[in-house]
């Protein structure tokens, strides 16, 4: 095949962005007043670039959590600060384990990982940071190394994800230093306060998390709109986006097939 088109790549980005927005609205459902307050606060923060919107949202969520769960502060205070270092979780690997991992876990996830975590992430990175482009090959290798190393310490499968990148950038990140700072905070929380993590996650308002997810999706979707003036590319993008809202892996295949069919003259768009 002749490779991906602009339309297909941006269709994946657009579909993913719309899906994130939809999931964000679902998380806001049932807590409408808080959702309106969070969205309004975010737009106000965006209008004043010196104001960190994400910190304001996290602060709002923390205040609401403390109001709704009066015993939360006491629970957190009673939880001891202990040093919890990771341990090697991978002892022995048999061929049966490899077969189960490939058939049950890897293959069903492959299409979604390829579409969302690799192809879409590369397209989003190269749009946001054209001076620091990357390739599908580099990101794919990075995913493999990251998960091979993480699995030895019992980590769940991980990926980058275009949605996370869009959200980081929309809420103020401009360099890799932002991710380094975030990583330091997360490692410190896990190593020193691992007993409090589940308590915090359960108490934090879903409407605020939904707001963050919605704005990340909005950044993705808005970046994919009007990327090209070519009607055929826009047609492929719209078709791919529609399928992506149902299944990201199917969207990758459908968009690629439509692009190839149009390129070879089998269909006219």
Beta strands, then each sheet from edge to edge (+ up, - down):
end
